Amino acid sequence: MLAAASSPLLGFGAQVPFHATADRASTTAARVPEERWNFEIAPSPNATGNYIFESVSSLLQQWSNTRYRNGHNIVPVTIPVNTLLYHGTWHNEIPSVPDWVATDPEHSYLFCRGSEAEKGCWHLTLAVTRPLNVLYFDGSSAAKMEGCMDGQDMITWGNSPPNRIFDEATRIRDLCAWGKKYNLNGFMRMEMDFEIMLCDFTEGVEVASFLKLVAPHIRNRPPPPRKNLTELENDDEGMLSFRVLESGHTHNRFPGETRAQLDLTRLVSFYDIDMFPGLVESRYNQERFFHRPASIEEDGRKRLLQRLDEVLTTPQPPGSGVDWMSLIRVIKHRYADRLEILQYMLNKTENSQQTLRDVHAYTQSMLPQYLVNGVGPDNASSTSVQWASPVFQECASTHTKTVRGTLYPKLTYSERLILSSVDSTLHEICRVLVGLWADGVLKLELPEATALEPGAIVADWSSRINELTRWLDWSEWVKCRPECGFEETCYIPTWPWLHGAEWRKRPRGPPQGPGNPPEYPPQNPPENWGVHRSGDSIFKRDRKWGWVKDFTLDDDDDDYWRRPQPKCIWRVPPFDKL
């Protein structure tokens, strides 16, 4: 049985210590041919191909972008014709300034309210009449936490100061002003579901309906303290909040949010070492949870703006025509489940000769199309697996050989970045798997094999697979163990519900959404208006969500929200396990 929290499949990626050495290149492509197929050479500690591969694979998917909130990709997307967008408000006026729309009505309905619930609320549904040009920020880019909004803030403000995390009104205004010269209609972000910061409610959309609805029953004031700090309230507010979480979960896995169409030929990634070399050192010994795009220096910001200017204004070549997402999915389909099974086999308590043979046979069954006839050990006493390099090379290069050859001149800069990440990912998978298979040939099929200790070999092979899965860190391996029951759903702690045992201590006023009544904020706010203290925590009044915890002021190392891990919660009343 795989260990739950300690399994590398549930672990997390870390940027290992920075080594700026001349003899260690950042990509495998820079190595001389003899080195490239050397089984002893692991990926450079500064390489980011694994991060690019996994983050591109996860674009527009709720699950992985909830786990790793600090997004590192900016991608142009198109919102297709007849897509419905939703906006909840307190009066029957269409916004005349930039404002938020949701991609799911459960999300927007939370903001459908007025100052008096009995008077109802207004809910606007827009239909897209022409393709909308939108810029997508990956990660939980609408969550009010340090790092989540780095990409947006680096564009508009040049930094991402903690005291401006809640400054959403200025953020949307400045982003839309910046994007006007590029004919951008808005900016796509994610919190518990996807949303779009729509710059103009008269451009490319028309009203499908504008209805006065029964207003949701959501409190205006913080509730009194309760004894059970982990119990979700089973009233309208609890039900509506869970419906939003549930609608976001429909986009958890691939293909994710399909109402936005990615243009990967124009992707910009903060994991691009050539574009942002200054970020390499800032990731020194950091888990991926704590990687921050805002660590770029002024030169890096200039390159960011220049690169965005290129992809948004310069006529782009059509690209290679490669379906990059399909290529990435093929690789994951081939290896995700099989690596998990292989790890399971190696983690069994029985370390016998039969276990070794089973593991070796299973590994060989993953490689038959690359096992070149006639390739084998040089002699019966060989201890090196370098004889298997032709198998290694075929395994690592077959998927992209044509792209590297015939199609390479057609690749855009962004496509070459993605290609490099695919190559480096395949290279490491094949280095480990072919190396393990070749080691098994030497230790199980040659005459000397009977004298070897099975336990030591199992430990060695297990270490190799564990390190590979840790390095890959694929979201497919992040799941509830054991699986949730029918009445449950698997949940990763999601902003703004990141309060753990403090759940009942926090104020739970209504989300102060787009189109709030004119008294928000008050013209003459009293001292400390919008700030609430509860124990050691501080809560702030957010324009969209009302009272939410300000995590920028927390000094505690709370893994519940810093390193979120999956758990089962009820998806039917009573909601008592969030």
PyMOL commands that set and color helices and strands:
alter all, ss='L'
color gray80, all
select helices_A, chain A and resi 8-10+28-30+33-36+49-57+62-67+105-109+117-119+150-156+162-164+168-182+236-249+264-266+278-282+288-290+293-295+298-313+324-346+353-365+368-370+386-404+408-410+413-444+447-451+454-472+475-477+500-502+551-553+559-562
alter helices_A, ss='H'
color red, helices_A
select strands_A, chain A and resi 14-15+73-79+84-89+99-102+121-128+132-137+186-190+194-198+205-213+261-262+268-269+286-287+488-491+531-534+537-542+546-549+567-570
alter strands_A, ss='S'
color yellow, strands_A
deselect
rebuild
show_as cartoon
